Amino acid sequence: MRRDTPARGLRALLVGALVSLPGVAAAAGGVLKLSYDSSDRYGESFYFVADADDGTYVTVNMTVTNIGPGSRTGICRATVLRPGKRAWTAQKRLGANDWSYNPALDQLNMGECTARVTEKSLTVDAPLDNGRVQLEYARKPEPWSPDGSVVESGKDRYRHEVVLAGSPATMKLRVPLEEVVTLKGGGYVDHSRSTVAPAKVAKRWVRFRALKGPPYAVVLGREGQGGDYAPVYLWEDKGDAKLLESFTLNQTGTKDKSTWQAEFTDRDGKPALTLKGTSLLQRSAPVESLGVLGGLVRPMTGSPVTYLLRAVMERPGKAPVDGLMEVTLEGE
């Protein structure tokens, strides 16, 4: 089990709180286009995930936000979790003039970090802090958003979109003080855009992704601050997502010694699926690690805690499916 180390600055911790949210509908003009908003609560992020056959887990986040000091701030962040090795996370904060979108190439430039949709695939390159993460997804993006993917709070909105639900993926990783490795596995990409303060978007999230398919699968469940449930759905391999009704969460143990189980019901109130955590990979609590300073950012970001676990999805009459489970709570 690995645990995040405290970031050096307040901005890093703000970013950590923002990117812990699941990843909103693509703006017209290209899959990777950002749709900027001047709201102080604006945040927009692409979340690239890869799960290697050897158990390595990789993420790259490309984010633009007005939350915290400054506006139109860009952030590129990468995390590599390799079995038996120390976790590696690096990120770079960028000014308003240091990120851009190229519509001719459908390419997002975040400083030296880039993401691009090619004729047949999607590629990501994140050179950060003497390391580098390169991802190539073999499938071209096919964005979709199920019913319930828009969360409204007055005039503000949070929107969720799956850009690439499941694809074979290649990872080339250069982590400082380690050998360069090229790994095979599966990947996932989503996109979120919000002008709702992160603390108000949700009380709890549950996510499950089976990326080394077939079968591929995506499960997403959100519980609102008022006890509403939406979006809640299951997607498998092809076709539309199946809308579900709600979920319950159960924790065994506490903090770094805990595991989780989620029970989902369908629209008829019948059991639809169970997610069972099998091993904890990481517990991330960026605002919690601020201590007293957390009070400065908690009113806007809340205090999200995210558990990343290896897990299995079980359904009546079907074979179990292995994948990755994330549970995000608004504080503990």
Buried (B, 14 or more C-beta within 10 A) or exposed (E): EBEBEEBEEBBBBBBBBBBBBBBBBBBEEBBBBBBBBEBEBBBBBBBBBBBBEEBBBBBBBBBBBBBBEEBBBBBBBBBBBBEEEEBBBBBBBBEEEBBEBBEEBBBBBBBBBBBBBEEEBBBBBBBBEEBBBBBBBBBBBEBBBBEBBBBEBEEBBBBBBBBBBBBBBBBBBBBEEBEEBEBEBBBBBBBBBBBBBBBBBBBBBBBBBBBBBEBBBBBBBBBBBEEEBBBBBBBBEEEEBBBBBBBEBEBEEEBEEBBBBBBBBBEEEEEBBBBBBEEBBBBBBBBBBBEEEBEBBBEBBBBBBBBBBBBBBBBEEEEEBBBBBBBBBBEE
